[in-house]
Amino acid sequence: MVAGITGASLHQVDRMTREHRLTAATAANPGPCPLPVAVTGQIGGRPWRTGLDYAEAPALLRHLVTAAFVVISYLTGMRPEESLALNSGCCPDPQPGTADHPPSWNLINARHFKSARDPDGNHPSAGIPRPVPWVAIAPAVTAIRVLERLTPPGRALLPPTTTPTPAATASWAPSASTSASPTSSPGSTTKPPPGAHPTKPSRPTRTAPSPAPACGVPSPGTSPASPEA
């Protein structure tokens, strides 16, 4: 944001941030950071909010992209994987009509995956171009145009988000320090770290009791009683 407002390069902004310790100063003196963007969206004829803050921009962007995905998928009938594979420029502007030909429809060039096969009969994971484009109505086209303003030309409109996996969600195995010790108090249990998925304890095996010996028949492994004198 600072680079965009001042015209400085990202390298210059990063150097000034480190030299003047601006990150620590911001943490010590928190406050609003309104964006110089006019709120044009309305609900019931009134602006849906008074302003936008820099800190909430990432969350609002996620909501906007999610809403566009829902609109495109619902109003076109695309499967989720087909909507996620759309690229910038997939919906060109329709050709204007003439006296002999009416104006063309808004068409979306997409890829399909369910029955996709390459010349060798294999299923390509990237899908293949759909032979018949999707016909789009105005709200779906608007959603695509919004995503295209956020996406470089030729790139995916809905790129996957890469989130690092926390260490707590890695495979967890009890170590010597976390396993139960002989001195543990009765009834104490070892709890895995938050977010981990410990292995379920094995179910105990039931053993059928040995049948009671019949009258006068000795049990296995015992000697018959000696007769009374």
N, C-alpha and C positions, 0 to 999 in steps of 0.2 A: 504493500500500500504506500509506504514512504517513497519507494522508487517511482511508483506511478504518479504520485502527486508532485514530487520535486524534480523529476526527470533525471535523477541520479541512477547510476548503474547498481546492480545488486551487489557487486564487489565493494563499491563505495559505501553503501548502506551497511554491509556486514562489517567493514573496517571501523566505521564510526560507532557501531553498536558495541564492538569489543573494546575500543579505546576509551569510550566514555561510560562503559558498563551500563548501558541503557536497559539491558534485560533485568539486572538487579534493581535498578531504579524503578522500573515499571512494576516489579513484584512488590516493592516496598511502598509504592504509591499507586494502588489500583484505582481505576476510574473508567468511565465510559470512553469509547472511541467511535463516535458516530461517523458513518460513511457519507461522503458527499454525493449521495444518490437520491434522486427524487422518488418518492413512493407513488407509483401510478396505479397500482392495483386497487380495485374497489370492491366492496361487498355492500350491497344495498345502497349504492350511490355514495358511499363514504369510504375514504382510504382505510385499508385493512389494518394499518398501523401508522404511527407517526414518523418513524425513522428506522434505520437499520444500523446495527453496531458491528464493528469489525470482528469482535469475539464470537458473535453468533453466526457469522457468514458461512462457515463450514457446515453447520447443522442445517441452516436454511437451504444451502445448495444440495445437500443430500435429500431433503424433502422435495425440492423441485425436480431433481432427476428421478426420484421414485414416482412422483406424480406423473411425469411425462411417460415413464415406462408403463404405468397402469393404463393411461389414456391410449397409448399406441396399441398395446396388447388387446385391450377390451374393444376398441372401435374398429380394429382390422381383423380380429380373429386369429392373429399370429400366436404360435406357441411361444413360451418364454424364451427358449433357445433361439428362435427366429428373431424375436425382438432384440435380444442381446447381441445378435450378430450384425445389426444394421450399421452401416458406415455413413459418415458425412457425405452428402451428395446423393443419397439413395433415392430421394424424392425430388426430381427436377421440376422446375416450373412447367405447367402445361402449356401446350402450344395455343396461341390465340385462335379463335374461330374466324372463319371467313364466310362469305355468302354461300359457298357450296359445302363447307364442312363446319360442323359445330365445334366449339372449343373442346379440347381433349380433357380427360379426367386427370386427377392427381394420382399418379401411380408410384408405388414403392417397390423398388428393386431389392429383393431380399434373397436369402439362402434358405434351403430346407434341409432337414436332417433325418427325419423319421424313415423315409424310404430312399434315401440317397445312396447311390451306388456308383463307383467309378467304372471305367471300361473293363476292368478285370473282375468286376462283381464284388469288390470289397466296399465296406462302409467307411467313407472318409469322415474323420472326426470333425473336420472344418466345414462339412456340408458341401453342397453344390448350388450354383445359382438356380433360383426358382424359374422355370420356363415361363410361367404366367405371373406377372407382377400383381401385387395387392392393390386394390382400389381404395383410396383413402378419402375420407370426408374432412371437412375443414378443421375440426378440433385435433384430429390426428396429425394433420399437416402442421398446425401451429406448434404442437408438441415437438415435432421433428425440427422445426425452425429454431425453437428455443435451445434444443440440445446442440444444434449446429453452431450456435453462437458461443458455446462453451467448448467446442471440439475443433482441433485443427482439421484442415481439409483431408479427406481420405482416411481419417482415423475412425475408430469405433465410437458410436454415439454413447454407448453405455459400457465403458471399459470396466473390467473387473477391478475391485478394490483389494489391494494386497495389505493385509494386516498381520504384523508379526505375531507369532504365537507366543503367549506368555510362558515362562518357564514352569509355572504351576500346572499348565495343561499338558506338559510332557508326561511320558510314561513314568509312573511313580512306583518305586519298589522300596519297601522298608529297609533301612540300613541298620547298622549295629547300634546307632544312637537313637533310632526311632522304634526299633523292635522292642517287644516286651522283655523285661529282664526278670530273673528269679526274684528280685527284691521288690517287684511292682506290687502295689497294694491290691488286695482282692477286688475284683470287679472293674479294675481300670482297663481301659482300652486305648490302643494307639490310633490316633486320628491322622488321616492323610492331610497334606496341605490343601488349602482352599482351591477348588477347581480341578483337583485330581480325581481319578477314577480308580480306586483301589479294587483289587481282585476280590470277588465275593468268596466268603469261606465255603469250603466244601461241605456238602450235606453229610451228616453222620450216617454210617451204615448200620441198619438194624440187623441184629442177629436173633434168629428164632431161638427161644429157650429149649433146652433139652427136655424131651418127654420124661415124665416121672416113671421110675422103674415099676414094673408090675409086681404084685405081691409074690414074694418068694423068688424073684429073679434079681440077681445082683446087678448093680450098675456096672457099666464098662470100666475096666481098669481096677476093679476091686476083687478081693478073694471071697469065695462063698463062706458063709458063717459056719463055724464048726458045730457039729451036733452037740446038744446038751448031754452031759453025762447022766 
